[in-house]
Amino acid sequence: MKIELNNNKVYFENKGVKKEIHPFWLRERVNGDNFVDSKTKQRLFDPTQIKGNIEIKNIDLSSNFLQVTFSDGAFAKLSIDNLLKEFSNNNFVKFIEKVEWDSSLNNFNNFEFKENFFEKKEMYNALISFYKYGFVIFKKVPTKNNFLINFANSIGSVRRTNFGEFFNVRSKPNPNDLAYTSLALAPHTDNPYRNPVPCIQMLHCIENDVQGGLSTLVDGFTVTEKLKKDFPNYYKILSEIKVRFQFIDQSIVLEDWAEMIKLDENGKFKQVRFSPRLDFVPL
C-alpha cells in the first residue's frame, strides 16, 4: 500500500488497484490546533460547512507526511502511517481473495490455542484464513468459565440474541429449535431470520462421549460460483428475489426478507442464506 501524487491529486494504491483520494476526504482530516482540540482530538469545525468543490492548491509528499494546502486556505500535515492505517481498516478485507474448496480440501486451517494467543501473529493468520475459506478451527481452547466469551470478545463484540449471550446445543425437552433435538440436520446457514445475520459464529465442543454427531461443512462461495457458471438464470433469481425467513417460539417471532445469495455493492459474493426449515417461497 502506498500514497502517490500526480497533477496535484492524491492516489491510494493497493495490490495494483489505484483510486483517487477526494480533496474533501483530506480536508475533513485537517488536524492543526485551529481545527482539532488538542485534548479530546475532536473537531472544532463542522465538516458539513466545507464546500463540496474544495480543491487542493499545493501539496507535498515525504516519507512520513502528506502536507496539503486547500483552496479555502486550510492546511493539513497528515501522517502517512495514519492514512494507510485508515485505508487498511476500510478496504483490507475486500482485497482478501476468497478460496473455493470442496471435499478434496486437505488444509483444514487448524490453529492451536496458546497463552496470550490473541496478541500473537498466529491469531492474525487465523483471521486471514477465516476470510479466505469462511471457517477456521481452533484446538485446545479452554472450556471452563465460559472462556468462549473471552475468545469471541478478542475478535469483536458478542451479539446477544434471544438465545442469550451463548447457549448449549444439546437435546432437551420441549425444544424451541431443531438444534435442541437428536434429529440430523442437513447443511444450512444459521439465523437467516436476523438482520443482519451474525458475521462470525463460534461453536465450542465442551464435551462429547457419544458416537456420531459429526459435522458437515459446505462452502457456500463454491456452490454459488458453480451455480453462477452453470445456471446463470437461477443465480440471478436467487441473488435478486427476496425470501422470507422466520423463527417462532412461544415468546418471540423473528423475521427477515433477504436474497438467498447476497451480493455486495460491487456485485460480488457476500453471503448465503439457506435454511429449508425456516424459509418460505415468495409469491
C-alpha positions as CSV (number, residue, x, y, z in Angstrom):
1,M,0.0,0.0,0.0
2,K,1.2,3.5,-0.8
3,I,0.3,7.1,-1.4
4,E,1.1,8.7,-4.7
5,L,0.8,12.2,-6.2
6,N,0.0,13.2,-9.8
7,N,-1.0,16.6,-11.1
8,N,-1.9,17.9,-7.6
9,K,-4.1,14.9,-7.0
10,V,-3.5,12.2,-4.3
11,Y,-3.9,8.5,-5.0
12,F,-4.0,5.4,-2.8
13,E,-2.6,2.2,-4.4
14,N,-3.1,-1.3,-3.1
15,K,-2.4,-4.5,-4.9
16,G,-2.5,-2.9,-8.3
17,V,-5.7,-1.0,-7.6
18,K,-5.4,2.8,-7.6
19,K,-8.0,5.2,-6.5
20,E,-8.0,9.0,-6.1
21,I,-8.5,10.3,-2.6
22,H,-11.1,13.1,-2.9
23,P,-9.9,16.5,-1.6
24,F,-13.0,16.7,0.6
25,W,-11.8,13.5,2.4
26,L,-8.4,15.0,3.1
27,R,-9.9,18.4,4.0
28,E,-12.1,16.8,6.6
29,R,-9.0,15.4,8.3
30,V,-7.1,18.6,8.9
31,N,-5.5,18.4,12.3
32,G,-4.0,21.7,13.3
33,D,-4.7,23.5,16.5
34,N,-7.3,25.7,14.8
35,F,-9.2,22.6,13.7
36,V,-8.9,19.9,16.4
37,D,-9.0,20.2,20.1
38,S,-5.6,19.1,21.5
39,K,-7.0,17.2,24.4
40,T,-10.1,15.5,23.1
41,K,-8.9,15.2,19.4
42,Q,-12.4,16.2,18.4
43,R,-13.1,18.7,15.6
44,L,-13.5,22.4,16.3
45,F,-15.3,22.8,12.9
46,D,-18.4,21.5,11.2
47,P,-17.4,19.4,8.1
48,T,-20.9,20.0,6.6
49,Q,-19.8,23.6,6.1
50,I,-16.9,22.6,3.8
51,K,-17.7,23.5,0.2
52,G,-18.3,20.4,-2.0
53,N,-16.0,21.9,-4.7
54,I,-13.0,22.1,-2.3
55,E,-9.7,21.7,-4.2
56,I,-6.0,21.1,-3.4
57,K,-3.9,24.2,-4.0
58,N,-0.5,23.0,-3.0
59,I,0.7,19.5,-2.0
60,D,4.0,17.9,-0.8
61,L,4.7,14.2,0.0
62,S,7.6,12.9,2.1
63,S,8.3,9.5,3.5
64,N,6.4,10.4,6.7
65,F,3.9,13.1,5.9
66,L,1.5,14.4,3.3
67,Q,1.2,18.2,3.5
68,V,-1.8,19.8,1.8
69,T,-2.9,23.4,1.4
70,F,-6.6,23.7,0.3
71,S,-8.4,26.3,-1.8
72,D,-10.1,27.6,1.3
73,G,-6.8,28.4,3.0
74,A,-6.8,25.4,5.4
75,F,-3.5,23.5,5.8
76,A,-3.0,19.9,6.9
77,K,0.1,17.8,7.8
78,L,-1.2,14.2,7.7
79,S,0.8,11.2,8.9
80,I,1.3,8.7,6.0
81,D,1.1,5.8,8.5
82,N,-2.3,7.1,9.8
83,L,-3.6,7.4,6.3
84,L,-2.5,3.9,5.3
85,K,-3.9,2.5,8.5
86,E,-7.3,4.1,7.9
87,F,-7.5,2.8,4.3
88,S,-6.3,-0.6,5.5
89,N,-9.2,-0.7,8.0
90,N,-11.7,0.3,5.4
91,N,-10.6,-1.8,2.5
92,F,-8.3,-4.6,3.6
93,V,-11.0,-7.3,3.8
94,K,-12.1,-6.5,0.3
95,F,-8.6,-7.4,-1.0
96,I,-8.5,-10.9,0.6
97,E,-9.3,-13.3,-2.2
98,K,-11.8,-16.0,-1.2
99,V,-10.7,-19.5,-1.9
100,E,-13.1,-22.1,-3.4
101,W,-12.9,-25.5,-1.8
102,D,-14.7,-28.8,-1.8
103,S,-14.3,-32.3,-0.2
104,S,-10.8,-32.6,-1.6
105,L,-9.6,-29.8,0.8
106,N,-6.7,-31.1,2.9
107,N,-5.8,-27.9,4.7
108,F,-8.4,-27.6,7.5
109,N,-7.0,-24.3,8.8
110,N,-6.2,-25.8,12.2
111,F,-4.7,-23.5,14.9
112,E,-3.8,-24.5,18.4
113,F,-4.7,-22.1,21.3
114,K,-1.8,-21.0,23.4
115,E,-1.3,-18.5,26.3
116,N,-1.6,-14.9,25.0
117,F,-2.7,-16.3,21.7
118,F,-4.8,-13.1,21.0
119,E,-1.6,-11.0,20.8
120,K,0.4,-13.3,18.5
121,K,0.9,-13.3,14.8
122,E,-0.8,-16.7,14.6
123,M,-4.1,-15.1,15.6
124,Y,-3.8,-12.7,12.8
125,N,-3.1,-15.6,10.4
126,A,-6.1,-17.4,11.7
127,L,-8.4,-14.4,10.9
128,I,-7.0,-14.1,7.4
129,S,-7.6,-17.8,6.9
130,F,-11.2,-17.3,8.1
131,Y,-11.8,-14.6,5.5
132,K,-10.2,-16.8,2.8
133,Y,-12.0,-20.0,3.5
134,G,-15.1,-19.0,5.5
135,F,-14.1,-21.1,8.5
136,V,-11.2,-21.8,10.9
137,I,-10.6,-24.5,13.5
138,F,-9.0,-23.7,16.9
139,K,-7.9,-26.6,19.1
140,K,-7.4,-26.8,22.8
141,V,-9.4,-23.7,23.6
142,P,-10.1,-23.6,27.4
143,T,-13.6,-24.9,28.3
144,K,-14.0,-23.6,31.8
145,N,-15.7,-20.4,33.0
146,N,-17.4,-19.8,29.6
147,F,-14.0,-19.0,28.1
148,L,-15.6,-18.9,24.6
149,I,-17.0,-15.4,25.5
150,N,-13.4,-14.1,26.2
151,F,-12.3,-15.7,22.9
152,A,-15.1,-14.1,21.0
153,N,-14.5,-10.6,22.6
154,S,-10.9,-10.8,21.3
155,I,-12.3,-10.5,17.8
156,G,-15.3,-8.3,18.2
157,S,-18.3,-7.6,20.4
158,V,-20.5,-10.6,21.2
159,R,-24.1,-10.1,19.9
160,R,-26.7,-11.2,22.5
161,T,-29.7,-12.9,20.9
162,N,-33.0,-14.3,22.2
163,F,-31.0,-17.5,23.0
164,G,-28.7,-15.5,25.3
165,E,-25.1,-14.4,25.1
166,F,-24.2,-18.0,24.5
167,F,-26.1,-21.3,24.6
168,N,-25.6,-25.0,24.9
169,V,-26.6,-27.1,21.8
170,R,-27.9,-30.4,23.2
171,S,-31.1,-32.4,23.2
172,K,-33.6,-31.2,25.8
173,P,-37.4,-31.5,26.5
174,N,-39.7,-29.0,24.8
175,P,-37.2,-27.6,22.4
176,N,-37.8,-24.3,20.6
177,D,-35.4,-25.1,17.8
178,L,-34.5,-28.4,16.0
179,A,-30.9,-27.8,17.1
180,Y,-32.0,-28.9,20.6
181,T,-33.2,-32.3,19.3
182,S,-31.4,-35.5,18.2
183,L,-32.6,-35.0,14.6
184,A,-29.9,-34.9,12.0
185,L,-29.8,-31.5,10.3
186,A,-28.7,-31.2,6.6
187,P,-26.3,-28.4,5.7
188,H,-27.8,-24.9,6.3
189,T,-26.9,-21.4,7.5
190,D,-27.9,-20.4,11.0
191,N,-30.0,-17.4,11.9
192,P,-31.2,-16.4,8.4
193,Y,-34.2,-14.6,10.0
194,R,-31.9,-12.0,11.6
195,N,-30.9,-8.6,10.2
196,P,-28.1,-8.6,9.9
197,V,-27.1,-12.2,10.1
198,P,-24.2,-12.7,12.6
199,C,-20.9,-12.3,10.8
200,I,-19.0,-14.9,12.8
201,Q,-20.5,-17.9,14.6
202,M,-18.4,-19.9,17.1
203,L,-19.1,-23.5,18.0
204,H,-17.2,-24.8,21.0
205,C,-17.0,-28.5,21.7
206,I,-17.1,-28.8,25.5
207,E,-17.7,-32.5,25.9
208,N,-18.6,-35.4,23.7
209,D,-18.8,-39.0,24.9
210,V,-21.2,-40.5,22.3
211,Q,-20.9,-41.9,18.9
212,G,-21.9,-39.9,15.8
213,G,-22.7,-36.2,15.8
214,L,-20.1,-35.4,13.1
215,S,-20.4,-32.1,11.4
216,T,-20.6,-31.4,7.6
217,L,-19.1,-28.2,6.4
218,V,-20.1,-26.8,2.9
219,D,-18.5,-23.8,1.2
220,G,-21.4,-21.5,0.1
221,F,-19.0,-19.5,-2.0
222,T,-18.0,-22.5,-4.1
223,V,-21.6,-23.6,-4.5
224,T,-22.8,-20.1,-5.7
225,E,-19.8,-19.7,-8.1
226,K,-20.7,-23.0,-9.7
227,L,-24.3,-22.0,-9.9
228,K,-23.4,-18.7,-11.4
229,K,-21.3,-20.5,-14.1
230,D,-23.7,-23.4,-14.9
231,F,-27.1,-21.9,-14.2
232,P,-26.8,-18.1,-14.6
233,N,-30.6,-17.6,-14.7
234,Y,-31.1,-19.4,-11.4
235,Y,-28.2,-17.5,-9.9
236,K,-29.8,-14.2,-11.0
237,I,-33.2,-15.2,-9.4
238,L,-31.6,-16.2,-6.1
239,S,-29.5,-13.1,-5.9
240,E,-32.4,-10.7,-6.7
241,I,-35.6,-12.2,-5.3
242,K,-36.1,-11.9,-1.5
243,V,-37.3,-14.8,0.5
244,R,-39.0,-14.7,3.9
245,F,-37.1,-16.4,6.8
246,Q,-39.0,-16.8,10.1
247,F,-38.4,-18.2,13.6
248,I,-41.3,-18.7,16.0
249,D,-41.5,-19.9,19.6
250,Q,-43.8,-19.2,22.5
251,S,-42.4,-15.8,23.3
252,I,-40.9,-14.4,20.1
253,V,-41.2,-14.0,16.4
254,L,-38.1,-13.2,14.3
255,E,-38.5,-12.5,10.6
256,D,-36.5,-11.0,7.7
257,W,-36.8,-10.9,4.0
258,A,-33.5,-11.4,2.1
259,E,-31.9,-12.8,-1.0
260,M,-30.6,-16.4,-0.7
261,I,-27.4,-15.2,-2.4
262,K,-26.4,-11.8,-1.0
263,L,-24.1,-9.7,-3.1
264,D,-22.1,-6.6,-2.0
265,E,-22.2,-3.2,-3.5
266,N,-19.8,-4.3,-6.3
267,G,-22.0,-7.3,-7.3
268,K,-19.6,-9.8,-5.7
269,F,-20.5,-12.7,-3.3
270,K,-21.1,-11.6,0.2
271,Q,-23.1,-14.4,2.0
272,V,-25.6,-17.2,1.6
273,R,-28.9,-17.7,3.5
274,F,-30.0,-21.2,3.2
275,S,-32.3,-23.0,5.7
276,P,-35.1,-25.2,4.3
277,R,-36.6,-25.4,7.8
278,L,-37.1,-21.7,8.0
279,D,-37.7,-20.2,4.6
280,F,-40.8,-19.6,2.5
281,V,-41.3,-19.5,-1.2
282,P,-42.3,-15.9,-2.2
283,L,-45.4,-15.2,-4.2
